[in-house]
Amino acid sequence: MKDGMSLSSPLFCDTCGAANRAQAQFCRACGRPLRPQSPQPAASSPTLTGLLNIHSLLKQRYTILGPAGRGGFGAVYRAADTQFGNRVVAIKEMSQNSLNEQELQAATEAFKNEALLLANLKHPNLPSIYDQFSENSRFYLVMDFIEGETLEEHLNKLNGAKLPIEKVLEIGIQLCSVLDYLHTREPAIIFRDLKPANIMLTQGDNLYLIDFGIARHFKPGKAKDTAALGSAGYAAPEQYGRSQTTARSDIYSLGATLHQLLTGENPADTPFQFSPLRLTEPTLTGLDKLIMSMVSVEITKRPASAAIVKKELHNISVQHTTTVPLNNFRVPAGYQAPRPTKTGSKGKQSSQLTFRPQPNTLYVCSGHTGRVTALAWSPDNKILASASYDKAVQLWEGEKGSAILTYHKHLERVNALAWSPDSKRIASASDDGTVHVWNALSKQTVRTYTEHSGPVCAVAWSPNGLYIASAGLDKTVHVWDASTGQRVFTYTGHTGKIYTLAWSPDSKRIASGGEDKKIQFWEPIKETPKRSLLASLTNLITQHRGPLTINKHEGRINELAWSCDGKYLASTGADHLTAIWDTLTGQLVFKPKPQSNSMKNALAWSPVSSHLAMGGNDKMVEIWNMDSKKLVYTYCGHVGYIMAIAWAPNGERVASSGVDRSIQVWKTTTISGIIK
């Protein structure tokens, strides 16, 4: 983790507010003469930081594992929390070295401010804070350890090259999501220092906003901020003391950041001056207008909220993705010319989605307005369910793809789906922190599970129908009674956020994985003698066989899938490794070598054979025969990343979807040897 905060003494222009080098005589933004600052007396007792050795112990709890970064306010360490299974955390140590009295006061206030703000915030794009304390005259802050690099570091590696449009749009949408969350708190939180150095990118292209040292609560009626704080080029003009910073100040900084990603131009070189983007693609003309409005010097000309910007970016992303020329994508050998394909909702040719139908494409369902995150077939093979960023779950008739109904009761995006074994109910997990169990025919919500303390990323119904397992960003797996909603077991063996889980076919074990790079097999339900119903409901089970752990992945675990015979588990992660493991020993069985090195996001075993389907950022779905360990088929119908795959229970068809929003259902019976 990087400590993105820096404390310097720039010279601010009294005319335009731009930050300049302390030695500068004229403002580099407007050219006016600068008035030098009066020197401050030096601190009398400097305290060095960043000197803790490996294995040092803080607060009789945190074991230092090594340095993780430095900033103007001090050092950041990677450490193990011995009271929570040695989970890895980041510890900020505030420096007092070489700070005069005024700077020390500002640093201390910023440090404590960050702790107080983060302590009450829960969002997928924000680090969690666990502790703050002082020891040996130093201040410490304990928070999530985020493995990755700052966006600034990523840009430096590109040597001035521009990021792909698709990646810029995805970054912008994620930043809008977290800014909208901050701005809609009561009172609103203004970040005030949005820039590439304060944005962490993980291997899976998820981002985190870091360094809340100068964030503040909006104070209605206040004319201007107490202090002029910000980063030259990214900070809005009002941040230099002209008026109070508002949500539109963060929108300015977001616009400056996106402009840099699209042009390669550092806004610090020419503060408040942004060249037109001159994007030539017709689908991107709205992006140029949007960015330039975001960086307007006049506050009222900027978009009013991050939610508005997010909606605009999403619309541009959809239009750009769905009109990408087909010849930009690879075609497998033997590919035939496209033919008309029916959409699921109206049975007509789709005018909204662009895709590459193949000879075995059966139908394409369209209706989601955001990327599709999950697919699930009903066990009776009759209905296909899909979930999306648009907060909805849609049901489709399995034979021909016609739309059945839409479930709209989640407040945030839906991440995962699971059917009951009798095909009557669906469990849907969401970023709103809940799992809904609802009737697939009437849409009536049967139960809402609310025990998680953050977004829920995974849900699975036990094959015997008795239990539901759910997991998410709170780093725990909850196992609860499917009939009553009563939690019967909580698994806390992971030290990071959990993104995927899967029941064994016999319902005796669960495999789970996520941010800590570990795959863990464990028994959620302890075999006990018969007990009274009251005792069963009121006593949580606290004993189970110790987990079998696989530590071979070098990045977060994206997806896990258990083979239908229970012998094998497939995994794929942000390290681009896809592997097959023996579920009893944890030994590696096979590592498929996909046609590209792109990250895989989705896995699905055939319910009737030893074939595995995998899909990811190369926009293809590959089917591998695990008996022969050979690739037997590649489906190339998509124009966006594959995020979800579901194999029909009869093994005769596969559904796939993702960023392009098209749900494509294609038959496997024509693929040689696919059905045993």
C-alpha positions as CSV (number, residue, x, y, z in Angstrom):
1,M,0.0,0.0,0.0
2,K,1.2,3.5,-0.8
3,D,0.8,6.5,1.5
4,G,-0.5,9.0,-1.1
5,M,-0.4,11.9,1.3
6,S,2.3,14.5,1.0
7,L,3.0,17.7,3.0
8,S,5.0,20.3,1.2
9,S,5.1,24.1,1.3
10,P,4.1,25.4,-2.1
11,L,3.7,29.1,-2.9
12,F,0.1,29.8,-3.7
13,C,-0.8,32.6,-6.2
14,D,-2.9,35.4,-4.6
15,T,-4.5,36.0,-8.0
16,C,-5.5,32.6,-9.4
17,G,-4.7,30.2,-6.5
18,A,-2.3,28.0,-8.4
19,A,0.4,26.2,-6.5
20,N,4.0,27.0,-7.4
21,R,7.5,26.0,-6.3
22,A,8.5,27.6,-3.1
23,Q,11.4,29.5,-4.9
24,A,9.2,30.7,-7.8
25,Q,8.9,34.5,-8.3
26,F,6.1,34.4,-10.9
27,C,3.0,32.2,-11.1
28,R,3.4,29.6,-13.8
29,A,-0.4,29.7,-14.4
30,C,-1.2,33.4,-14.7
31,G,2.3,35.0,-14.7
32,R,1.5,37.4,-11.8
33,P,4.3,38.1,-9.2
34,L,4.2,35.9,-6.2
35,R,4.5,36.9,-2.6
36,P,6.9,34.7,-0.6
37,Q,5.9,33.1,2.6
38,S,7.4,33.9,6.0
39,P,9.7,31.2,7.3
40,Q,8.5,29.1,10.2
41,P,10.6,28.1,13.2
42,A,11.8,24.6,13.1
43,A,10.4,21.9,15.5
44,S,12.5,21.5,18.5
45,S,12.2,17.7,18.9
46,P,12.0,15.9,15.6
47,T,10.9,12.2,15.8
48,L,12.1,9.9,13.0
49,T,9.7,7.4,11.4
50,G,10.1,4.4,9.1
51,L,12.7,2.8,11.3
52,L,10.7,-0.1,12.6
53,N,12.4,-3.5,12.0
54,I,10.8,-6.6,10.6
55,H,9.2,-8.6,13.5
56,S,8.8,-5.5,15.6
57,L,5.6,-5.6,17.7
58,L,3.2,-2.6,18.1
59,K,0.6,-2.5,20.7
60,Q,1.4,-6.1,21.6
61,R,-0.7,-7.0,18.6
62,Y,0.8,-6.0,15.2
63,T,3.9,-7.7,13.9
64,I,5.8,-5.6,11.3
65,L,6.3,-7.6,8.1
66,G,8.2,-4.9,6.3
67,P,8.0,-1.4,4.8
68,A,5.3,-0.7,2.3
69,G,5.8,2.9,1.3
70,R,6.7,6.5,2.4
71,G,5.0,9.8,2.2
72,G,5.5,13.3,3.4
73,F,3.6,12.5,6.6
74,G,5.6,9.4,7.4
75,A,5.9,5.7,6.6
76,V,3.6,2.8,5.8
77,Y,4.3,-0.7,7.0
78,R,2.9,-4.1,6.0
79,A,2.0,-5.9,9.2
80,A,0.1,-9.0,10.6
81,D,-2.7,-8.6,13.1
82,T,-2.0,-11.4,15.6
83,Q,-5.5,-11.1,17.1
84,F,-7.3,-11.8,13.8
85,G,-5.5,-14.8,12.4
86,N,-2.5,-12.8,11.2
87,R,-4.5,-11.0,8.6
88,V,-2.3,-8.6,6.7
89,V,-2.9,-4.9,7.4
90,A,-1.3,-1.6,6.5
91,I,-0.1,0.6,9.4
92,K,0.6,4.3,8.8
93,E,3.1,5.9,11.1
94,M,2.9,9.7,11.3
95,S,6.2,11.5,11.0
96,Q,7.1,14.5,13.2
97,N,10.6,14.8,11.6
98,S,11.6,18.3,10.4
99,L,8.1,19.7,10.9
100,N,7.7,23.1,12.5
101,E,4.9,23.7,15.0
102,Q,2.4,24.8,12.4
103,E,3.1,21.8,10.1
104,L,3.0,19.4,13.0
105,Q,-0.4,20.6,14.0
106,A,-1.6,20.3,10.4
107,A,-0.2,16.8,10.1
108,T,-1.7,15.6,13.3
109,E,-5.1,17.0,12.5
110,A,-5.0,15.4,9.0
111,F,-3.9,12.1,10.5
112,K,-6.7,12.0,13.0
113,N,-9.2,13.3,10.5
114,E,-8.4,10.4,8.2
115,A,-9.0,7.9,11.1
116,L,-12.4,9.5,12.1
117,L,-13.7,9.8,8.5
118,L,-12.8,6.2,7.4
119,A,-14.0,4.7,10.7
120,N,-17.7,5.4,9.6
121,L,-17.4,4.6,5.9
122,K,-18.2,1.3,4.2
123,H,-17.7,1.1,0.4
124,P,-16.1,-1.4,-2.0
125,N,-13.7,1.4,-3.2
126,L,-12.6,2.5,0.2
127,P,-10.1,0.9,2.6
128,S,-11.5,-0.2,6.0
129,I,-9.9,1.2,9.2
130,Y,-9.4,-1.1,12.2
131,D,-7.5,0.8,14.8
132,Q,-5.6,4.0,15.8
133,F,-3.2,4.4,18.7
134,S,0.0,6.2,19.8
135,E,3.2,4.5,21.0
136,N,6.7,5.9,21.7
137,S,5.5,9.4,20.8
138,R,4.3,8.3,17.3
139,F,0.8,8.1,15.9
140,Y,-0.4,5.0,14.1
141,L,-3.4,4.1,11.9
142,V,-4.3,0.5,11.0
143,M,-6.2,-0.2,7.8
144,D,-6.7,-2.5,4.9
145,F,-3.5,-3.5,3.1
146,I,-4.2,-2.9,-0.6
147,E,-1.9,-4.8,-2.8
148,G,-1.3,-3.1,-6.1
149,E,0.1,0.2,-7.4
150,T,-1.1,3.7,-7.5
151,L,-2.6,5.0,-10.8
152,E,0.4,7.5,-10.8
153,E,2.8,4.6,-10.8
154,H,0.9,2.8,-13.5
155,L,1.0,6.0,-15.7
156,N,4.7,6.4,-15.1
157,K,5.3,2.9,-16.5
158,L,3.4,3.9,-19.7
159,N,6.0,6.7,-20.4
160,G,3.3,9.1,-21.6
161,A,1.2,6.6,-23.4
162,K,-2.6,6.9,-23.2
163,L,-4.8,4.4,-21.4
164,P,-7.4,2.5,-23.5
165,I,-10.7,4.3,-23.7
166,E,-12.5,1.3,-22.1
167,K,-10.2,1.3,-19.1
168,V,-10.5,5.1,-18.6
169,L,-14.3,4.8,-18.6
170,E,-14.2,1.9,-16.1
171,I,-11.9,3.9,-13.8
172,G,-14.1,6.9,-14.1
173,I,-17.3,4.9,-13.3
174,Q,-15.7,3.4,-10.2
175,L,-14.4,6.8,-9.0
176,C,-17.9,8.3,-9.5
177,S,-19.4,5.5,-7.4
178,V,-17.2,6.2,-4.4
179,L,-17.4,10.0,-4.8
180,D,-21.2,9.8,-4.9
181,Y,-21.1,7.7,-1.8
182,L,-19.0,10.3,0.0
183,H,-21.0,13.3,-1.2
184,T,-24.3,11.8,-0.1
185,R,-23.2,11.2,3.5
186,E,-24.8,13.4,6.2
187,P,-23.0,15.7,6.3
188,A,-21.3,15.4,2.8
189,I,-17.7,14.4,2.7
190,I,-15.5,16.3,0.2
191,F,-12.3,14.4,-0.6
192,R,-10.4,17.5,-1.9
193,D,-7.3,15.6,-3.1
194,L,-8.4,13.3,-6.0
195,K,-5.4,12.6,-8.2
196,P,-3.6,9.5,-9.6
197,A,-1.3,9.3,-6.5
198,N,-4.3,8.8,-4.3
199,I,-5.9,6.0,-6.4
200,M,-4.8,2.4,-5.9
201,L,-5.2,-0.2,-8.6
202,T,-5.3,-3.9,-7.8
203,Q,-4.6,-6.8,-10.1
204,G,-8.2,-7.2,-10.9
205,D,-8.5,-3.5,-12.0
206,N,-10.5,-2.6,-8.9
207,L,-9.5,0.7,-7.4
208,Y,-9.4,2.2,-4.0
209,L,-9.5,5.8,-3.0
210,I,-6.7,6.4,-0.4
211,D,-5.4,9.2,1.8
212,F,-8.3,11.0,3.5
213,G,-5.9,13.4,5.3
214,I,-7.4,16.6,3.9
215,A,-10.9,15.4,3.3
216,R,-13.5,17.4,5.2
217,H,-17.2,17.7,5.9
218,F,-19.2,20.2,3.9
219,K,-20.4,23.0,6.2
220,P,-23.5,24.8,4.8
221,G,-23.3,28.6,4.9
222,K,-19.5,28.7,5.2
223,A,-18.0,31.2,2.8
224,K,-14.7,29.5,2.3
225,D,-12.4,26.8,3.6
226,T,-10.1,27.5,6.5
227,A,-6.9,26.4,4.7
228,A,-5.9,26.2,1.1
229,L,-5.1,22.6,0.5
230,G,-4.8,20.5,-2.6
231,S,-2.5,19.3,-5.4
232,A,-1.5,21.7,-8.2
233,G,-3.3,20.9,-11.4
234,Y,-5.9,18.6,-9.9
235,A,-7.3,21.0,-7.3
236,A,-10.2,23.2,-8.3
237,P,-9.6,27.0,-8.1
238,E,-11.9,27.4,-5.1
239,Q,-9.7,25.1,-3.0
240,Y,-7.1,27.9,-2.8
241,G,-9.3,30.0,-0.4
242,R,-11.7,31.7,-2.8
243,S,-14.8,29.8,-1.6
244,Q,-15.8,26.6,0.2
245,T,-15.1,23.4,-1.5
246,T,-18.1,21.3,-2.5
247,A,-18.9,18.1,-4.4
248,R,-18.2,20.0,-7.6
249,S,-14.6,20.5,-6.4
250,D,-14.1,16.8,-6.4
251,I,-15.7,16.6,-9.8
252,Y,-13.1,19.1,-11.1
253,S,-10.3,16.9,-9.8
254,L,-12.0,13.8,-11.4
255,G,-12.2,15.6,-14.7
256,A,-8.5,16.6,-14.4
257,T,-7.6,13.0,-13.7
258,L,-9.6,11.6,-16.6
259,H,-8.2,14.2,-18.9
260,Q,-4.7,13.1,-18.0
261,L,-5.6,9.4,-18.6
262,L,-7.0,10.2,-22.0
263,T,-4.3,12.6,-23.2
264,G,-1.1,11.7,-21.3
265,E,-0.8,15.4,-20.3
266,N,0.0,16.2,-16.6
267,P,-2.4,18.9,-15.4
268,A,0.2,20.2,-13.0
269,D,2.2,21.5,-15.9
270,T,-0.6,24.0,-16.9
271,P,-3.0,24.4,-14.0
272,F,-6.6,25.3,-15.0
273,Q,-5.8,24.9,-18.7
274,F,-7.0,21.8,-20.5
275,S,-6.6,21.1,-24.2
276,P,-9.6,19.7,-26.1
277,L,-9.6,15.9,-26.2
278,R,-10.4,15.7,-30.0
279,L,-11.7,12.2,-29.8
280,T,-12.5,11.1,-33.4
281,E,-14.9,8.2,-32.8
282,P,-18.5,9.4,-33.1
283,T,-19.5,7.4,-29.9
284,L,-17.0,9.5,-27.9
285,T,-18.1,13.0,-28.7
286,G,-20.1,13.2,-25.5
287,L,-17.0,12.3,-23.5
288,D,-15.1,15.3,-24.8
289,K,-17.9,17.6,-23.8
290,L,-18.4,16.0,-20.4
291,I,-14.7,16.2,-19.4
292,M,-14.4,19.8,-20.4
293,S,-17.5,20.7,-18.4
294,M,-16.0,18.9,-15.4
295,V,-12.8,21.1,-15.5
296,S,-14.6,24.4,-15.9
297,V,-13.2,27.1,-13.8
298,E,-16.7,28.3,-13.2
299,I,-18.2,26.1,-10.5
300,T,-21.8,26.3,-11.8
301,K,-20.8,25.0,-15.2
302,R,-19.6,21.7,-13.8
303,P,-22.0,18.7,-13.5
304,A,-24.0,19.0,-10.2
305,S,-23.1,15.5,-8.9
306,A,-20.9,12.5,-9.3
307,A,-24.1,10.4,-10.0
308,I,-24.7,12.5,-13.1
309,V,-21.2,12.0,-14.3
310,K,-21.4,8.3,-13.6
311,K,-24.6,8.0,-15.7
312,E,-23.0,9.9,-18.6
313,L,-19.9,7.8,-18.5
314,H,-22.0,4.6,-18.3
315,N,-24.0,5.7,-21.4
316,I,-20.9,6.5,-23.3
317,S,-19.4,3.2,-22.3
318,V,-22.4,1.3,-23.5
319,Q,-22.5,3.1,-26.8
320,H,-18.8,2.7,-27.4
321,T,-18.8,-1.0,-26.4
322,T,-21.8,-2.0,-28.5
323,T,-20.5,-0.3,-31.7
324,V,-17.0,-1.7,-31.7
325,P,-16.2,-3.0,-35.2
326,L,-16.4,-6.8,-35.3
327,N,-13.1,-7.1,-37.2
328,N,-11.3,-5.9,-34.1
329,F,-11.8,-9.3,-32.5
330,R,-10.2,-12.7,-33.2
331,V,-12.2,-15.4,-35.0
332,P,-11.6,-19.1,-34.5
333,A,-10.8,-21.3,-37.4
334,G,-13.9,-22.4,-39.2
335,Y,-15.9,-19.4,-38.2
336,Q,-18.9,-18.7,-40.5
337,A,-20.5,-15.5,-41.5
338,P,-23.0,-13.9,-39.0
339,R,-26.7,-14.7,-39.3
340,P,-29.7,-13.0,-37.8
341,T,-30.0,-13.7,-34.1
342,K,-33.1,-13.3,-32.0
343,T,-33.1,-11.2,-28.8
344,G,-34.7,-12.8,-25.8
345,S,-37.0,-9.9,-24.9
346,K,-38.9,-9.4,-28.2
347,G,-37.8,-12.2,-30.5
348,K,-36.6,-9.7,-33.1
349,Q,-33.2,-8.8,-34.4
350,S,-31.4,-6.7,-31.9
351,S,-30.7,-3.1,-32.8
352,Q,-29.1,-2.3,-29.5
353,L,-26.4,-4.9,-29.0
354,T,-23.5,-5.8,-31.3
355,F,-22.2,-9.3,-31.1
356,R,-20.7,-12.1,-33.2
357,P,-23.1,-14.9,-33.5
358,Q,-21.7,-18.3,-34.3
359,P,-23.3,-21.3,-36.0
360,N,-24.2,-22.8,-32.6
361,T,-25.7,-19.6,-31.1
362,L,-29.3,-20.3,-30.1
363,Y,-30.5,-16.9,-29.0
364,V,-29.4,-13.7,-27.4
365,C,-31.2,-12.0,-24.5
366,S,-31.0,-8.2,-24.1
367,G,-32.5,-6.0,-21.4
368,H,-29.8,-5.2,-18.9
369,T,-28.5,-1.6,-18.9
370,G,-25.3,-2.5,-17.1
371,R,-22.7,-5.2,-17.4
372,V,-23.9,-8.7,-16.5
373,T,-22.3,-10.1,-13.3
374,A,-23.9,-13.5,-12.8
375,L,-25.8,-16.2,-14.7
376,A,-27.6,-19.2,-13.2
377,W,-29.8,-21.9,-14.7
378,S,-32.7,-23.3,-12.7
379,P,-32.1,-27.0,-11.8
380,D,-35.1,-28.1,-13.8
381,N,-33.5,-26.5,-16.9
382,K,-36.5,-24.2,-17.6
383,I,-35.3,-20.7,-16.6
384,L,-32.1,-18.7,-16.9
385,A,-31.5,-16.0,-14.4
386,S,-29.1,-13.0,-14.9
387,A,-27.8,-10.3,-12.6
388,S,-26.3,-6.9,-13.4
389,Y,-24.7,-3.7,-12.4
390,D,-28.1,-2.2,-13.1
391,K,-29.3,-3.6,-9.7
392,A,-31.8,-5.9,-11.4
393,V,-32.2,-9.7,-11.8
394,Q,-33.9,-10.8,-15.0
395,L,-35.4,-14.2,-15.7
396,W,-35.5,-15.7,-19.2
397,E,-37.4,-18.7,-20.6
398,G,-34.7,-21.4,-21.1
399,E,-35.8,-22.8,-24.4
400,K,-36.1,-19.7,-26.5
401,G,-34.9,-16.8,-24.4
402,S,-38.1,-14.8,-24.0
403,A,-38.2,-12.5,-21.0
404,I,-40.3,-13.7,-18.0
405,L,-39.8,-11.0,-15.3
406,T,-37.4,-8.6,-13.7
407,Y,-36.7,-8.3,-9.9
408,H,-35.9,-4.7,-8.9
409,K,-35.7,-4.8,-5.1
410,H,-31.9,-4.4,-4.6
411,L,-30.5,-0.9,-3.9
412,E,-27.1,-1.6,-5.5
413,R,-25.6,-3.8,-8.1
414,V,-26.3,-7.6,-7.9
415,N,-23.1,-9.7,-7.8
416,A,-24.2,-13.4,-7.5
417,L,-27.2,-15.7,-7.9
418,A,-28.2,-19.2,-6.6
419,W,-31.2,-21.3,-7.2
420,S,-32.9,-23.5,-4.7
421,P,-32.7,-27.2,-5.7
422,D,-36.5,-27.3,-6.3
423,S,-36.2,-24.4,-8.8
424,K,-38.8,-22.4,-6.9
425,R,-36.6,-19.7,-5.2
426,I,-33.6,-17.6,-6.0
427,A,-31.0,-16.1,-3.7
428,S,-29.4,-12.8,-5.0
429,A,-26.4,-11.1,-3.4
430,S,-25.8,-7.4,-3.7
431,D,-23.5,-4.5,-2.9
432,D,-26.3,-3.2,-0.8
433,G,-25.1,-5.7,1.9
434,T,-28.1,-8.0,1.6
435,V,-29.0,-11.4,0.2
436,H,-32.6,-11.6,-1.0
437,V,-34.4,-14.9,-1.2
438,W,-37.4,-14.6,-3.5
439,N,-40.0,-16.6,-5.4
440,A,-39.1,-17.1,-9.0
441,L,-42.6,-16.9,-10.2
442,S,-44.2,-14.2,-8.2
443,K,-41.1,-12.0,-7.4
444,Q,-42.3,-12.0,-3.8
445,T,-39.3,-11.6,-1.4
446,V,-39.4,-14.5,1.0
447,R,-36.5,-13.4,3.2
448,T,-33.8,-10.7,3.4
449,Y,-30.5,-11.6,5.0
450,T,-28.8,-8.6,6.5
451,E,-26.1,-10.0,8.7
452,H,-23.1,-9.0,6.6
453,S,-21.4,-5.7,7.4
454,G,-20.6,-4.8,3.8
455,P,-21.3,-5.7,0.1
456,V,-22.0,-9.4,-0.5
457,C,-20.0,-10.8,-3.4
458,A,-20.9,-14.5,-3.4
459,V,-23.9,-16.7,-2.6
460,A,-24.4,-20.5,-3.0
461,W,-27.3,-22.8,-2.1
462,S,-26.3,-26.2,-0.7
463,P,-27.2,-29.0,-3.1
464,N,-29.3,-30.7,-0.4
465,G,-31.3,-27.5,-0.1
466,L,-30.9,-26.9,3.6
467,Y,-28.4,-24.0,3.8
468,I,-27.3,-20.9,2.0
469,A,-23.7,-19.7,2.2
470,S,-22.8,-16.0,1.5
471,A,-19.6,-14.0,1.6
472,G,-18.2,-10.6,0.8
473,L,-16.1,-7.7,1.7
474,D,-16.4,-8.2,5.5
475,K,-14.0,-11.2,5.1
476,T,-16.4,-13.7,6.5
477,V,-18.6,-16.6,5.1
478,H,-22.0,-16.9,6.7
479,V,-23.9,-20.2,6.5
480,W,-27.5,-19.9,7.3
481,D,-30.7,-22.0,7.3
482,A,-32.5,-21.6,4.0
483,S,-35.9,-22.0,5.6
484,T,-35.5,-19.7,8.6
485,G,-32.6,-17.3,7.8
486,Q,-31.0,-18.2,11.1
487,R,-27.2,-18.2,10.9
488,V,-25.7,-21.5,11.9
489,F,-22.0,-20.9,11.2
490,T,-19.5,-18.1,10.5
491,Y,-16.2,-18.9,8.9
492,T,-13.4,-16.4,9.6
493,G,-10.4,-18.2,8.2
494,H,-9.8,-15.6,5.4
495,T,-7.7,-12.5,6.0
496,G,-9.1,-10.6,3.0
497,K,-12.3,-9.9,1.2
498,I,-14.0,-13.0,-0.2
499,Y,-15.2,-12.9,-3.8
500,T,-16.2,-16.5,-4.5
501,L,-17.4,-19.7,-2.9
502,A,-18.7,-23.1,-3.9
503,W,-20.4,-26.0,-2.2
504,S,-19.2,-29.6,-2.8
505,P,-21.8,-31.7,-4.6
506,D,-22.5,-33.7,-1.4
507,S,-23.1,-30.5,0.6
508,K,-20.4,-31.4,3.2
509,R,-17.7,-28.9,2.3
510,I,-17.3,-25.3,1.0
511,A,-14.4,-23.9,-1.0
512,S,-13.9,-20.1,-0.7
513,G,-11.4,-17.6,-2.0
514,G,-10.7,-14.0,-2.5
515,E,-8.3,-11.1,-1.8
516,D,-5.9,-13.1,0.4
517,K,-5.0,-15.4,-2.6
518,K,-5.9,-18.5,-0.6
519,I,-8.3,-21.3,-1.6
520,Q,-9.7,-22.8,1.6
521,F,-11.8,-26.1,1.9
522,W,-13.7,-26.4,5.1
523,E,-16.7,-28.1,6.7
524,P,-19.5,-25.7,7.6
525,I,-21.8,-28.0,9.4
526,K,-20.7,-30.1,12.3
527,E,-22.3,-33.5,12.6
528,T,-24.0,-33.7,16.0
529,P,-26.6,-35.9,17.6
530,K,-30.2,-35.0,17.3
531,R,-31.1,-31.9,19.3
532,S,-34.2,-30.0,20.0
533,L,-35.3,-27.4,17.4
534,L,-34.8,-24.6,19.9
535,A,-31.2,-25.7,20.6
536,S,-30.5,-26.0,16.9
537,L,-31.6,-22.4,16.3
538,T,-30.1,-20.7,19.2
539,N,-26.6,-22.2,19.3
540,L,-24.1,-21.4,16.7
541,I,-21.8,-24.2,15.6
542,T,-18.2,-23.3,16.6
543,Q,-16.2,-26.4,15.8
544,H,-15.3,-27.9,12.4
545,R,-12.5,-29.8,10.8
546,G,-9.5,-27.5,10.1
547,P,-9.4,-26.1,6.5
548,L,-7.3,-27.4,3.7
549,T,-5.5,-24.4,2.2
550,I,-4.0,-23.9,-1.3
551,N,-1.5,-21.0,-1.5
552,K,-0.4,-21.3,-5.1
553,H,-2.2,-18.2,-6.5
554,E,-0.2,-15.0,-6.6
555,G,-3.2,-12.7,-7.0
556,R,-6.8,-12.6,-5.7
557,I,-9.1,-15.5,-6.5
558,N,-11.8,-14.5,-9.0
559,E,-13.8,-17.7,-9.3
560,L,-14.1,-21.3,-8.0
561,A,-16.1,-24.2,-9.5
562,W,-16.5,-27.7,-8.1
563,S,-16.7,-30.6,-10.6
564,C,-20.0,-32.6,-10.7
565,D,-18.2,-35.7,-9.3
566,G,-16.7,-33.7,-6.4
567,K,-13.1,-34.8,-7.2
568,Y,-11.8,-31.5,-8.6
569,L,-12.0,-27.8,-8.0
570,A,-11.2,-25.3,-10.7
571,S,-9.9,-21.8,-9.8
572,T,-8.9,-18.7,-11.6
573,G,-7.4,-15.5,-10.3
574,A,-6.0,-12.0,-11.0
575,D,-2.6,-13.6,-11.5
576,H,-3.9,-15.1,-14.8
577,L,-3.6,-18.6,-13.4
578,T,-6.3,-21.1,-14.1
579,A,-5.8,-24.5,-12.3
580,I,-7.5,-27.7,-11.4
581,W,-7.0,-29.1,-7.9
582,D,-7.6,-32.4,-6.1
583,T,-10.3,-31.6,-3.5
584,L,-9.0,-34.1,-1.0
585,T,-5.3,-33.4,-1.1
586,G,-5.1,-29.9,-2.5
587,Q,-2.6,-31.1,-5.1
588,L,-2.4,-29.5,-8.5
589,V,-3.9,-31.7,-11.2
590,F,-3.6,-29.6,-14.3
591,K,-3.0,-26.1,-15.5
592,P,-4.8,-25.3,-18.8
593,K,-2.9,-22.9,-21.1
594,P,-5.6,-20.6,-22.6
595,Q,-5.1,-19.1,-26.1
596,S,-4.3,-15.7,-24.5
597,N,-2.7,-14.6,-21.3
598,S,-5.8,-12.5,-20.4
599,M,-7.3,-12.8,-17.0
600,K,-10.2,-15.2,-16.6
601,N,-13.3,-14.1,-14.6
602,A,-15.7,-17.0,-15.0
603,L,-15.7,-20.8,-14.7
604,A,-18.4,-23.5,-15.2
605,W,-18.1,-27.3,-15.2
606,S,-20.4,-29.4,-17.4
607,P,-23.0,-31.1,-15.1
608,V,-22.7,-34.3,-17.2
609,S,-19.1,-34.6,-18.3
610,S,-15.5,-33.6,-17.4
611,H,-15.5,-30.5,-19.5
612,L,-14.7,-27.0,-18.1
613,A,-15.8,-23.7,-19.6
614,M,-13.7,-20.6,-18.8
615,G,-14.0,-17.0,-20.0
616,G,-12.3,-13.7,-19.3
617,N,-10.9,-10.5,-20.7
618,D,-10.0,-11.9,-24.1
619,K,-13.8,-12.0,-24.8
620,M,-13.8,-15.7,-25.5
621,V,-15.2,-18.8,-23.8
622,E,-13.0,-21.8,-24.0
623,I,-14.1,-25.4,-23.3
624,W,-11.5,-27.9,-22.1
625,N,-11.7,-31.6,-21.8
626,M,-10.2,-32.4,-18.5
627,D,-9.8,-36.1,-19.3
628,S,-7.6,-35.4,-22.4
629,K,-6.4,-32.1,-21.0
630,K,-7.1,-30.5,-24.4
631,L,-8.9,-27.4,-25.6
632,V,-11.9,-28.6,-27.6
633,Y,-13.8,-25.5,-28.5
634,T,-13.7,-21.7,-28.4
635,Y,-16.8,-19.5,-28.5
636,C,-16.2,-15.9,-29.8
637,G,-19.6,-14.3,-29.9
638,H,-18.9,-11.5,-27.4
639,V,-17.4,-8.1,-27.9
640,G,-16.7,-7.4,-24.2
641,Y,-15.1,-9.1,-21.3
642,I,-16.7,-12.4,-20.2
643,M,-17.9,-12.0,-16.6
644,A,-20.3,-14.9,-16.2
645,I,-20.8,-18.5,-17.6
646,A,-23.5,-21.0,-16.7
647,W,-23.8,-24.5,-18.0
648,A,-27.4,-25.8,-18.4
649,P,-28.2,-28.8,-16.1
650,N,-28.7,-31.1,-19.0
651,G,-25.3,-30.2,-20.4
652,E,-26.6,-29.3,-23.8
653,R,-26.2,-25.5,-23.8
654,V,-24.1,-22.8,-22.2
655,A,-25.0,-19.2,-21.3
656,S,-22.3,-16.5,-21.3
657,S,-22.3,-12.8,-20.7
658,G,-20.4,-9.8,-19.3
659,V,-19.4,-6.3,-20.2
660,D,-21.3,-6.2,-23.5
661,R,-24.6,-6.9,-21.7
662,S,-25.6,-9.6,-24.2
663,I,-26.6,-12.9,-22.7
664,Q,-25.7,-15.4,-25.4
665,V,-27.0,-19.0,-25.2
666,W,-25.3,-21.6,-27.4
667,K,-25.5,-25.3,-27.8
668,T,-22.8,-27.7,-27.0
669,T,-24.2,-30.8,-28.6
670,T,-22.6,-30.0,-31.9
671,I,-19.1,-29.9,-30.3
672,S,-17.3,-33.2,-30.9
673,G,-17.2,-35.3,-27.7
674,I,-18.7,-32.7,-25.5
675,I,-21.5,-34.9,-24.1
676,K,-20.6,-38.3,-22.6
